[in-house]
């Protein structure tokens, strides 16, 4: 299997796929094998999130990690998806245009690259809805 195909087959990375517990009706991202509330009684099923959500909190990164300096400043936030789970993600917007409570939607973007050959990694970021 090629490296590119391996990364594309990580469904949750590219499609916001997590879990839903049919027993307690809770949603989880990233996916889990067991419901933390129901434990053995949980009935987990795969669930694809819409990606629509709300910005709960954020920070503006001015001093980035090596390799990301060209992107500063950028916004890193916690997004609460409509179904309930929260996740940390970059918010693609000018810092002055971001505010707590704003509605966001997912966008597919380059996350970074690694290795001598510059293997690219893609995933979900968010932008104002």
Secondary structure, DSSP 8 states (H G I E B T S, - for coil): --HHHHHHT-HHHHH-EEEEETTT--EESS--SSBTTTBTT--EEEEE----EEEEEEEEESS--TT-GGG-SEEEEEEEETTS-EEEEEE-S-GGG--TT-EEEEEEEEEEEETTTTEEEEEEEEEE-
